[in-house]
Amino acid sequence: MKKLHIKKGDTVYVNAGNDKGKTGKVLSVAPAEDRVIVEGINMVSKHTKPNSKQPQGGIIKQEAPIHISNLNLIDPKSGKPTRVGYKMDGDKKIRFAKKSGEEIK
């Protein structure tokens, strides 16, 4: 399985595409496809048939996956986009922001 620099719950910045410049929270990660679903980013219209959840049916807006290369992690210290580095803390591997050196929880 691939190891990605972004995890569920991270706050990310979109650096390419229609939503360039926006930020959002990661809802889910699909490592096999290198794609991530981000809250409020890459919204698409989905046509649904009537069912028990949507008795009316119709068109609903939902987030679509976005490629991980179009995202940067937000630095916890400065609030700006940053790259991710890894370092060993004893026997534990931790992520840190390259801009500030701050550890990413």
N, C-alpha and C positions, 0 to 999 in steps of 0.2 A: 504494500500500500504506500502511496506517495505521502511525503511529509510537506505540508503547505505552511506558509508563513502567516496565514490568517486562520483564526479559529472562531467557533460559534461564540457570540457575545461580544466580539471585538467591535470597536467603532472604526469605520473605514471611510476613506475619501475616494471619490470616483475621479480618475484622472483622464478618462477617455470615454467617448460615446455621447449619447443624447443628454445624459444626466451629469456631464462633466462639471466638477466644482461642488457637487452635493456631497453630504455626508450621511451615513446611516449605520444602524446596528446590524450585524450579521445574524440572520435567522437560522440558516443551515448551510452546510458545506458538503459538496460532492467531490471528493478527491479524485475519483476515477475519471471524471469529465473536466477537472480543473475549473469548476464553476461554483459560484456562491450565490445565495439568495440574500439580498440586503433589503431591509425595511424601507419602503417608499421609493426604491430605485428600480428602474427598468419595468415600469408598470405596463401591463398589456390588458386588452379587453378579451374576456373569455365568454363565449356564448354557451349558456347552460339550458338544458331541458328542465321542465318542472320536475322536482323531486321532493322528498319529505323535508329536506333542509331549505330548499328554495321553491315553495309551492307555486310561485308565479313564473319561475324560470327567468330568462332574459340575459342581459349582459352584465357581467361583474368585472371589476378591475382587480388584478392581482399582480404580485411581483413575479418576474421571470428571472431565471438564473443569468448571472453576468460573469464573464470570464475573469479569473483571478488576476490576470496580468493588467487589467484595467483598474485595479484597486491598490491603494496604499493604506497602511495602518496609520491611525492618528496618534501622534506623540502624546502620552499622558501628561507630560510636563508643560509643553508649549501649545498643544492643541493644533499643531500643523502636521501635514503628511510627512511620514518618515519611512525609511527602509528598516528591515528587521535584521538583527544580528543574534547570534547564539553564543553563549559561553557556558562553561562548566562551573558549577558551584558545588564543589565536592564531587559527588557522584550524580548530581542532578543537572540536567540541561535546562537553562533558562533563556527566555527571549528578552532582548533589550532593544530600545530605540536607538538607531545609529546617530540621530541628531543630538539627543541630549544625554544618552547613556543610561537613561532611566529604565528600570526593570518593568516589563509588561506583565501584568497579572493575568 
